[in-house]
Amino acid sequence: MDVDALSTQAAGAEVPPGLAGYAAYLLRRAYALANRLAPDFTGTTEGAGSARDFQVLDALGEPGAAYSQQDLGDRLGINRTTMVKLIDRFEAAGQVTRARNPDDRRSYVLALTEDGRAAVKAMDPAVAAADDKLTAGLTAAERDRLDALLAELLSRPQGGPHRTGSLITQAHHFVRHRIEAALADSALQARHFGALTVLAGAACSQQQLARRLAISEQAVLQVVDDLERAGRVARDRDPQDRRRYALRITEAGRVALRGARGVVEAAEAEMGTALGADGRAELAALLAALLRADS
């Protein structure tokens, strides 16, 4: 699964106070954890071979599902090229069919076959076990409430069976896309906003920043390069260890952060309108509890 350069070393890292109230960050961390715990189906079923494959087939098996490849890719955070390859593989295995969309002849409507339903059923116990590990720090009532809030955020039907890992994955992509769109005019991306927020609290090394943002050290290097070129972050030699850099936010970085913070907070409030202020706070608290249990 494309995990956006998420770092496996992020497991157990403390949530930075400056980011603790942002759904986008908490969902990113929960997404990293869900991917780390996801089962590997390689060699166990024909066609499907990963947790991402399961999510695609599972979504197509929902009552009344009628997704195009583009719609399903947007929902699951899968790019168009990868989605075409996935559906080609599922179609060859007899698990999915494509049919021309009668309302738009340029697109296809996807449908799960009986073989596809059998594949989902075969993988379901392993997915359920992974969800149990993912939510081990929550009570049964808290897990049900987390599922309900995520489903509400995504405008999914309430009361049906939900898979926490899948809901977190979908909510992560839903929120990330909207935050990125909101930040488009600021020349910042969500990961830049996160880095500036962390550095506004205190200077740190690139390794520490990667851990706090739940991204790989390679990915954080690109983030820091972007911010340094824009004059928003400076690299200084660490006085405690001259072999590494200490990163600090500049005045230009603080100005950019102040502007971006209002944009991000407005975007999160707009996305969470269905939840209300109390629901958004409850979602953040449940995600934080889920992450604390892995520390």
C-alpha positions as CSV (number, residue, x, y, z in Angstrom):
1,M,0.0,0.0,0.0
2,D,1.2,3.5,-0.8
3,V,1.6,4.9,2.7
4,D,2.9,8.3,1.6
5,A,6.4,7.7,3.0
6,L,5.0,7.0,6.5
7,S,7.7,5.9,8.9
8,T,7.5,2.6,10.7
9,Q,9.6,4.3,13.4
10,A,6.7,6.6,14.1
11,A,5.0,3.8,16.2
12,G,5.0,4.9,19.8
13,A,6.2,8.4,19.1
14,E,4.6,11.0,21.4
15,V,2.0,13.2,19.7
16,P,3.4,16.8,19.6
17,P,1.2,19.2,21.6
18,G,1.0,21.6,18.8
19,L,-0.6,19.0,16.5
20,A,-2.7,17.1,19.0
21,G,-5.9,19.0,18.1
22,Y,-5.7,18.4,14.4
23,A,-7.7,15.6,12.9
24,A,-5.5,15.5,9.8
25,Y,-2.4,14.8,11.9
26,L,-4.0,12.3,14.2
27,L,-5.6,10.4,11.3
28,R,-2.2,10.3,9.6
29,R,-0.6,8.8,12.7
30,A,-3.5,6.3,13.1
31,Y,-3.2,5.5,9.3
32,A,0.5,4.7,9.9
33,L,-0.3,2.4,12.7
34,A,-3.1,0.7,10.8
35,N,-0.7,0.0,7.9
36,R,1.9,-1.4,10.3
37,L,-0.6,-3.8,11.8
38,A,-2.3,-4.7,8.5
39,P,-2.2,-8.4,7.5
40,D,-0.3,-9.7,4.5
41,F,-2.4,-11.8,2.2
42,T,0.3,-12.6,-0.3
43,G,-0.1,-16.2,-1.5
44,T,-3.3,-16.7,0.5
45,T,-5.9,-15.7,-2.1
46,E,-5.9,-15.4,-5.9
47,G,-6.1,-11.9,-7.1
48,A,-6.0,-10.0,-3.8
49,G,-2.7,-9.9,-1.9
50,S,-2.7,-7.0,0.5
51,A,-4.7,-5.0,2.9
52,R,-5.3,-2.4,0.2
53,D,-6.6,-5.1,-2.1
54,F,-9.0,-6.1,0.7
55,Q,-10.3,-2.5,1.1
56,V,-11.0,-2.3,-2.6
57,L,-12.9,-5.5,-2.8
58,D,-14.7,-4.8,0.5
59,A,-15.8,-1.3,-0.7
60,L,-17.2,-2.9,-3.9
61,G,-19.2,-5.3,-1.7
62,E,-21.1,-2.7,0.2
63,P,-24.8,-2.6,-0.3
64,G,-25.7,-0.5,-3.3
65,A,-22.1,0.2,-4.2
66,A,-21.7,1.5,-7.8
67,Y,-18.2,3.0,-8.0
68,S,-16.3,4.0,-11.0
69,Q,-12.5,3.4,-10.9
70,Q,-12.0,7.1,-10.3
71,D,-14.5,7.4,-7.5
72,L,-13.2,4.3,-5.7
73,G,-9.6,5.6,-6.1
74,D,-10.5,8.9,-4.6
75,R,-12.2,7.3,-1.7
76,L,-9.3,5.0,-0.9
77,G,-6.4,7.3,-1.8
78,I,-5.2,5.2,-4.8
79,N,-4.0,7.0,-7.9
80,R,-5.5,6.3,-11.3
81,T,-2.6,4.2,-12.7
82,T,-2.5,1.9,-9.7
83,M,-6.3,1.5,-9.6
84,V,-6.4,0.4,-13.2
85,K,-3.7,-2.2,-12.5
86,L,-5.6,-3.4,-9.4
87,I,-8.9,-3.8,-11.2
88,D,-7.1,-5.5,-14.2
89,R,-5.8,-8.1,-11.7
90,F,-9.1,-8.5,-9.9
91,E,-10.9,-8.9,-13.2
92,A,-8.4,-11.5,-14.4
93,A,-9.0,-13.4,-11.2
94,G,-12.8,-13.3,-11.7
95,Q,-13.3,-11.2,-8.6
96,V,-14.5,-7.9,-10.2
97,T,-16.4,-7.0,-13.4
98,R,-16.3,-3.7,-15.4
99,A,-19.4,-2.4,-17.2
100,R,-19.8,0.9,-19.1
101,N,-21.5,3.5,-17.0
102,P,-24.9,4.2,-18.7
103,D,-24.7,7.8,-17.4
104,D,-21.2,8.4,-18.6
105,R,-19.9,6.1,-21.4
106,R,-16.3,7.3,-20.8
107,S,-16.2,5.5,-17.4
108,Y,-16.8,2.0,-16.0
109,V,-18.9,0.9,-13.1
110,L,-17.3,-1.8,-11.0
111,A,-19.1,-4.8,-9.4
112,L,-17.9,-7.5,-7.1
113,T,-18.5,-11.1,-8.2
114,E,-19.3,-14.1,-6.1
115,D,-15.6,-15.0,-6.3
116,G,-14.8,-11.6,-5.1
117,R,-17.2,-11.9,-2.2
118,A,-15.5,-15.3,-1.3
119,A,-12.1,-13.6,-1.3
120,V,-13.4,-10.9,1.1
121,K,-14.8,-13.5,3.4
122,A,-11.5,-15.5,3.4
123,M,-9.5,-12.4,4.3
124,D,-12.0,-11.0,6.9
125,P,-10.7,-12.9,10.0
126,A,-7.2,-11.6,9.5
127,V,-8.5,-8.0,9.0
128,A,-10.7,-8.3,12.1
129,A,-7.7,-9.5,14.1
130,A,-5.7,-6.5,12.9
131,D,-8.5,-4.2,13.9
132,D,-8.5,-5.8,17.4
133,K,-4.8,-5.0,17.7
134,L,-5.3,-1.5,16.3
135,T,-8.0,-0.7,18.9
136,A,-6.5,-2.6,21.8
137,G,-6.3,0.6,23.9
138,L,-10.0,1.3,23.5
139,T,-13.0,-0.2,25.3
140,A,-15.7,-1.8,23.1
141,A,-17.9,1.2,23.6
142,E,-15.1,3.6,22.6
143,R,-14.3,1.5,19.5
144,D,-17.9,1.6,18.5
145,R,-18.0,5.3,19.0
146,L,-14.8,5.9,17.0
147,D,-16.3,3.8,14.1
148,A,-19.5,5.8,14.3
149,L,-17.7,9.2,14.2
150,L,-15.5,8.2,11.3
151,A,-18.5,6.8,9.4
152,E,-20.3,10.1,10.0
153,L,-17.3,12.2,8.9
154,L,-17.3,10.1,5.7
155,S,-21.1,10.2,5.2
156,R,-21.2,6.4,5.5
157,P,-24.3,4.6,6.6
158,Q,-24.6,4.3,10.3
159,G,-25.3,1.1,12.2
160,G,-23.7,-1.3,9.7
161,P,-20.6,-3.4,10.2
162,H,-17.5,-1.2,10.1
163,R,-13.8,-2.1,9.9
164,T,-11.8,0.5,11.9
165,G,-8.7,0.2,9.9
166,S,-10.6,0.8,6.6
167,L,-12.5,3.8,8.1
168,I,-9.2,5.3,9.3
169,T,-7.6,4.9,5.9
170,Q,-10.6,6.5,4.1
171,A,-10.9,9.3,6.7
172,H,-7.1,10.0,6.4
173,H,-7.4,10.5,2.6
174,F,-10.6,12.4,2.9
175,V,-9.2,14.9,5.3
176,R,-5.7,15.1,3.7
177,H,-7.2,16.0,0.2
178,R,-9.3,18.8,1.7
179,I,-6.4,20.2,3.8
180,E,-4.2,20.2,0.7
181,A,-6.8,22.0,-1.3
182,A,-7.3,24.6,1.4
183,L,-3.6,25.3,1.6
184,A,-3.1,25.5,-2.2
185,D,-2.9,29.3,-2.3
186,S,-0.4,29.4,0.5
187,A,2.4,27.5,-1.3
188,L,2.4,25.1,1.7
189,Q,1.4,21.5,1.9
190,A,0.0,19.7,4.9
191,R,3.4,18.2,5.7
192,H,5.0,21.7,5.6
193,F,2.3,22.9,8.0
194,G,3.0,20.0,10.4
195,A,6.8,20.6,10.3
196,L,6.4,24.3,11.0
197,T,4.0,23.6,13.8
198,V,6.5,21.2,15.5
199,L,9.5,23.6,15.0
200,A,7.5,26.5,16.4
201,G,7.4,24.6,19.7
202,A,11.1,23.9,19.8
203,A,14.1,23.3,17.5
204,C,14.9,19.6,16.8
205,S,16.9,17.3,14.6
206,Q,15.7,16.0,11.3
207,Q,15.4,12.5,12.8
208,Q,13.2,13.9,15.7
209,L,11.1,15.8,13.2
210,A,10.5,12.7,11.1
211,R,9.4,10.8,14.1
212,R,7.0,13.5,15.3
213,L,5.4,13.9,11.8
214,A,5.2,10.1,11.3
215,I,7.1,10.2,8.0
216,S,10.4,8.6,6.9
217,E,13.7,10.4,7.3
218,Q,14.0,10.6,3.5
219,A,10.6,12.3,3.3
220,V,11.4,14.8,6.0
221,L,14.6,15.7,4.2
222,Q,12.4,16.8,1.2
223,V,10.1,18.8,3.6
224,V,13.0,20.6,5.2
225,D,14.6,21.3,1.8
226,D,11.3,22.9,0.6
227,L,11.0,25.0,3.7
228,E,14.7,26.0,3.7
229,R,14.5,27.2,0.1
230,A,11.5,29.3,1.0
231,G,13.4,30.8,4.0
232,R,11.0,29.3,6.5
233,V,13.4,26.9,8.2
234,A,17.1,27.2,8.9
235,R,19.6,24.4,9.4
236,D,22.1,25.0,12.2
237,R,24.8,22.7,13.4
238,D,23.6,20.9,16.6
239,P,25.9,22.2,19.4
240,Q,25.6,18.8,21.1
241,D,26.6,16.9,18.0
242,R,28.3,18.7,15.2
243,R,27.6,15.8,12.8
244,R,23.9,16.6,12.6
245,Y,21.7,19.6,12.1
246,A,19.3,21.3,14.5
247,L,16.3,22.7,12.6
248,R,14.7,26.0,13.7
249,I,11.8,28.0,12.4
250,T,12.6,31.5,11.0
251,E,10.5,34.6,11.3
252,A,9.3,34.0,7.8
253,G,8.2,30.6,8.8
254,R,6.3,31.9,11.8
255,V,4.4,34.3,9.5
256,A,3.6,31.5,7.1
257,L,2.5,29.3,9.9
258,R,0.1,31.9,11.4
259,G,-1.6,32.3,8.1
260,A,-1.8,28.6,7.4
261,R,-3.1,27.8,10.8
262,G,-6.3,29.7,10.3
263,V,-6.8,28.0,6.9
264,V,-6.3,24.5,8.3
265,E,-8.5,25.1,11.3
266,A,-11.3,26.5,9.1
267,A,-11.0,23.5,6.7
268,E,-11.1,21.0,9.6
269,A,-14.2,22.8,11.1
270,E,-15.9,22.7,7.7
271,M,-15.2,19.0,7.2
272,G,-16.4,18.2,10.7
273,T,-19.7,20.1,10.4
274,A,-21.7,16.9,10.6
275,L,-19.9,16.0,13.9
276,G,-20.2,19.4,15.6
277,A,-17.6,20.8,17.9
278,D,-18.2,18.2,20.6
279,G,-18.0,15.4,18.0
280,R,-14.7,16.7,16.6
281,A,-13.2,16.9,20.1
282,E,-14.4,13.4,20.8
283,L,-12.9,12.0,17.6
284,A,-9.6,13.7,18.4
285,A,-9.6,12.2,22.0
286,L,-10.4,8.7,20.7
287,L,-7.7,8.8,18.1
288,A,-5.2,10.1,20.7
289,A,-6.2,7.2,23.0
290,L,-5.7,4.8,20.2
291,L,-2.2,6.2,19.5
292,R,-1.2,6.3,23.2
293,A,-1.9,2.6,23.6
294,D,0.8,1.9,21.0
295,S,3.5,4.0,22.8
